Amino acid sequence: MCFLIGATGPGVTKTGEALIGSTSDDPYLFRTFVHAALPSGDCLGHVGTELVYATVLDLPRGSRRSRSTWFPLVPAAAIKDRSDLEPPFQVEPGEVGRGVNSAGLAFAIALAVERPKARTGVPEGRHEPVRFCDVSRRMMNECHTVDDALNLLQHIPAITPAFSVMLADAEGHLAQVEVGAYGTAVHERYSKENPGVAIAVNCYQSKELNGFNLPEAELHATQNNNGCRSSRGWDLVQEQMKQGKLLDVSTFRDILSDHEHRDRDPAENPLLKWWGYSICNHGTRKQDAYEADAAPWGTVSAEVLEPAKKLLHYNYGSDGGGV
């Protein structure tokens, strides 16, 4: 569950290069850690974020953990493993949910809440879905450009779980592509020659796939948080442009830290109860403590990716402005 924004091209971004911004929304015991992989053989290197179920206990400021690929680094004794909990969606250890590789290909994902196939009359077993963790690994290991990644995705008949994927590369290409049980559709494509902005939330938007959204996830459904987060993102982009501010890491940081709609009651969200309505999301059960397997959802980190510089800007915690 996330908010994604991508932008590229002269007159849109300050440098004309492509950018991706994201919030990572998960149960509050589900944290992201920075994950790095060095080039090996024919595989490209990459840096990205990995989802881990963990509770950080008694963490002193500035402390460090011994595992060199996780940041912030904290003592092993301060991490309580909660691998006994069922993940909220299919995720594999070491799976990258946002990343940029050494060729300058970057991506970020937002879960698309699609209808179960059994409800649509589509024959079960028509295609054996490929796990997205295997697809993202191939993207980071093998793909150099947005075209490479699109070619990979479009040759896979079905992917699980379903995602909206924001792609950008060092040449300034940007694409918003949707993948899932019902196929793959490219929703938006932009470049330095065709500048533009794309925003993704937790539903399909393409004409090919939007009929497969779960009704509670529809962009136009006023009670869920998809519509208000998306429209707020577009409003903020327009505000930046009206002020003469082209988009960059700083303006993306401002968008990702926006708290409009925070006062709406997350208990009323039909898509996921206790998940909030603002871009920088602060879902709550309105109590001081809760069971680990019934945690509220909200933003646990925020990221901005600069593929031309092969950079990941990362903020751990719910303050998206710390990117």
C-alpha positions in Angstrom: 0.0 0.0 0.0 1.8 3.1 -1.2 1.8 6.4 -3.1 4.0 6.8 -6.1 4.9 9.8 -8.3 7.2 9.9 -11.3 8.2 12.9 -13.4 10.6 13.6 -16.3 11.5 16.1 -19.0 12.4 19.8 -19.5 9.8 22.1 -18.1 8.7 19.4 -15.6 11.8 18.5 -13.6 14.5 20.9 -12.7 17.3 19.0 -14.5 15.1 17.4 -17.2 16.0 14.0 -15.8 13.6 11.4 -14.5 12.6 11.1 -10.8 10.5 8.6 -8.8 9.1 9.3 -5.4 7.3 6.9 -3.1 5.9 6.3 0.4 6.0 2.8 1.7 2.8 2.1 3.6 2.7 -1.1 5.7 1.6 -2.4 9.1 3.7 -0.6 11.6 5.7 -3.7 12.5 6.6 -4.1 8.9 9.7 -1.9 8.3 11.9 -1.2 5.3 15.7 -1.4 5.4 18.2 -0.4 2.7 19.4 -3.4 0.8 22.5 -3.3 -1.4 23.9 -5.9 -3.9 27.3 -5.7 -5.6 27.6 -6.6 -9.3 28.3 -10.3 -9.7 29.1 -12.0 -13.0 26.5 -10.9 -15.5 24.3 -9.4 -12.8 24.1 -5.6 -12.3 24.5 -4.2 -8.8 21.7 -2.3 -7.1 20.6 -0.5 -4.0 17.0 -0.6 -2.8 14.7 -1.3 0.1 13.7 -4.6 1.6 10.6 -5.3 3.8 11.2 -7.0 7.1 8.9 -7.8 10.0 10.7 -6.5 13.1 10.1 -4.6 16.3 13.0 -2.2 17.2 13.4 -2.2 21.0 15.3 0.3 23.2 17.2 1.8 20.2 19.6 4.5 21.2 20.2 7.4 18.8 23.1 6.7 16.4 23.3 3.0 17.3 24.4 0.6 14.6 23.5 -2.9 13.6 26.1 -5.4 12.5 24.5 -6.4 9.2 26.2 -4.2 6.6 23.4 -4.1 4.1 20.7 -2.7 6.4 20.3 0.9 7.4 19.7 2.3 9.9 22.2 -0.1 11.5 21.1 -1.2 15.0 22.3 -3.9 17.5 21.1 -7.4 16.7 19.7 -7.6 20.2 17.4 -4.6 19.5 15.6 -6.4 16.8 12.8 -8.8 17.7 12.1 -11.2 14.8 8.4 -11.5 14.0 8.7 -14.0 11.2 5.9 -15.9 12.9 3.5 -13.3 11.6 1.7 -13.7 8.3 2.9 -11.1 5.8 0.1 -8.8 4.7 0.8 -9.7 1.1 3.2 -12.1 -0.7 6.8 -11.0 0.0 10.1 -12.9 0.0 13.2 -12.3 2.2 15.5 -10.0 0.3 12.8 -8.8 -2.1 13.4 -5.3 -3.4 10.4 -3.0 -3.4 12.2 0.1 -4.6 15.6 0.3 -6.2 18.0 1.6 -8.7 20.7 -0.5 -10.4 24.2 0.2 -11.7 22.8 0.8 -15.2 20.5 3.6 -14.0 17.2 1.7 -14.1 14.9 2.6 -11.2 11.5 1.3 -10.0 9.0 1.5 -7.2 5.8 -0.4 -6.7 2.3 0.1 -5.2 0.1 -2.9 -4.6 -3.0 -3.0 -6.9 -6.0 -4.4 -5.1 -7.5 -6.5 -7.9 -10.6 -8.8 -7.9 -9.9 -12.5 -7.2 -10.0 -14.3 -10.6 -12.7 -16.8 -9.3 -15.2 -13.9 -9.1 -14.8 -12.9 -12.8 -15.3 -16.1 -14.6 -11.8 -16.2 -15.9 -10.7 -19.8 -16.0 -8.4 -20.7 -13.1 -5.0 -22.1 -14.1 -5.0 -20.3 -17.5 -1.5 -19.0 -16.7 0.7 -19.9 -13.7 1.5 -16.5 -12.2 5.1 -15.5 -11.9 6.0 -14.1 -8.4 6.8 -10.4 -8.6 9.9 -11.0 -6.4 11.4 -13.0 -9.2 10.5 -10.3 -11.7 12.0 -7.5 -9.7 15.1 -9.5 -9.1 15.5 -9.9 -12.9 14.8 -6.2 -13.5 17.6 -5.2 -11.1 20.0 -7.9 -12.3 19.5 -7.7 -16.1 17.6 -4.6 -17.3 19.4 -1.4 -18.3 16.5 0.8 -19.5 12.7 1.3 -19.1 12.3 -0.4 -22.5 14.2 -3.5 -21.2 12.0 -3.6 -18.1 8.8 -3.2 -20.2 9.9 -6.0 -22.5 10.4 -8.3 -19.5 7.0 -7.4 -17.9 5.0 -7.6 -21.2 6.3 -11.1 -21.9 4.9 -12.5 -18.6 1.2 -13.5 -18.9 0.4 -13.2 -15.2 2.2 -11.9 -12.1 1.4 -12.2 -8.4 0.8 -10.1 -6.4 -0.6 -7.3 -8.6 1.3 -4.0 -8.7 1.4 -0.6 -10.3 5.1 -0.2 -11.2 6.8 3.1 -11.8 9.9 2.8 -14.0 12.6 5.4 -14.8 16.0 5.3 -16.3 19.2 7.3 -16.7 18.1 8.5 -20.2 15.0 10.2 -18.8 12.4 7.7 -19.8 9.5 7.1 -17.4 6.7 4.6 -17.5 3.7 3.6 -15.3 2.9 0.0 -15.9 0.4 -2.3 -14.2 0.9 -6.0 -13.7 -1.2 -8.8 -12.2 -3.3 -11.8 -12.7 -5.0 -10.3 -15.7 -1.9 -9.3 -17.7 0.2 -6.2 -18.1 -0.8 -2.7 -19.3 1.3 0.4 -19.8 -0.7 3.3 -18.4 1.6 6.2 -19.0 4.9 6.8 -20.9 7.0 10.0 -20.8 10.5 11.1 -21.8 12.7 14.1 -22.3 11.0 14.6 -25.7 7.5 14.0 -24.2 7.7 15.4 -20.6 5.1 14.5 -18.0 4.1 13.4 -14.5 2.5 10.1 -13.4 0.9 9.2 -10.1 0.0 5.7 -8.8 -1.9 4.6 -5.8 -3.3 1.1 -4.8 -5.5 0.4 -7.8 -5.4 -0.1 -11.6 -5.9 3.0 -13.7 -5.3 1.8 -17.2 -8.3 1.2 -19.5 -7.1 -2.4 -20.0 -7.1 -3.3 -16.3 -9.3 -0.9 -14.3 -12.3 -3.1 -14.7 -10.5 -5.7 -12.6 -10.1 -3.5 -9.5 -11.8 -4.7 -6.3 -14.8 -2.3 -6.0 -13.5 -0.9 -2.7 -10.3 0.1 -4.4 -11.7 2.0 -7.3 -10.2 5.5 -7.8 -13.6 7.1 -7.8 -14.8 5.4 -4.6 -15.1 8.3 -2.2 -14.7 6.4 1.0 -11.3 4.8 0.3 -8.0 6.7 0.3 -7.0 6.0 -3.3 -8.9 8.9 -4.8 -8.0 11.5 -2.2 -4.3 10.7 -2.2 -4.1 10.7 -6.0 -6.0 14.0 -6.3 -4.0 15.6 -3.6 -0.8 14.5 -5.4 -2.0 16.1 -8.6 -3.0 19.3 -6.7 0.4 19.6 -5.1 2.1 19.2 -8.5 0.0 21.9 -10.0 0.7 24.2 -7.0 4.5 23.7 -7.5 4.1 24.5 -11.2 2.1 27.6 -10.5 4.8 28.8 -8.2 7.3 28.3 -11.0 9.0 25.4 -9.1 10.1 22.6 -11.3 10.1 19.2 -9.7 13.2 17.9 -7.9 14.2 15.9 -4.9 13.1 18.9 -2.6 9.7 19.3 -4.2 9.2 15.5 -4.1 10.1 15.6 -0.4 7.4 18.2 0.2 4.8 16.1 -1.7 5.7 12.9 0.1 5.4 14.7 3.5 2.0 16.2 2.9 -0.6 15.6 5.6 -3.8 16.8 4.0 -6.8 14.5 5.0 -4.9 13.3 8.0 -8.0 14.2 10.1 -10.2 11.7 8.3 -11.1 8.6 10.4 -9.0 5.6 9.3 -11.7 3.3 10.8 -13.9 4.3 7.9 -11.6 3.2 5.1 -13.3 0.2 3.4 -10.2 -0.7 1.5 -8.2 -1.4 4.7 -9.4 -0.4 8.1 -7.0 1.7 10.2 -5.1 2.9 7.2 -5.1 6.7 6.8 -6.0 9.1 4.1 -3.0 11.5 3.8 0.0 11.0 1.4 2.4 10.8 4.3 0.1 8.3 6.0 -0.6 8.1 9.7 -3.1 5.3 10.1 -4.1 4.6 13.7 -6.4 2.5 15.9 -6.6 5.4 18.3 -5.1 3.5 21.2 -1.7 3.4 22.9 -1.1 -0.3 22.3 -2.3 -3.0 19.8 -1.7 -6.6 19.0 1.2 -7.3 16.7 -1.0 -9.2 14.3 -3.6 -6.4 14.2 -1.4 -3.3 13.7 -2.7 -0.2 11.9 -1.1 0.7 8.6 0.8 3.9 7.6 3.9 5.2 6.0 7.0 3.4 7.4 9.5 5.0 5.0 9.8 7.3 2.0 12.1 7.3 -1.0 13.2 9.4 -3.9 15.1 7.7 -6.8 17.4 9.6 -9.2 18.3 7.1 -11.9 20.6 9.5 -13.8 22.8 9.7 -10.7 22.1 6.1 -9.6 20.9 7.5 -6.2 18.4 6.4 -3.6 17.3 9.1 -1.1 15.8 7.3 1.9 13.9 8.2 5.0 13.2 5.6 7.7 10.0 6.3 9.6 6.8 8.1 9.0 8.2 11.6 8.2 8.3 11.6 4.4 9.9 15.1 4.6 13.1 13.5 5.9 14.0 12.0 2.5 
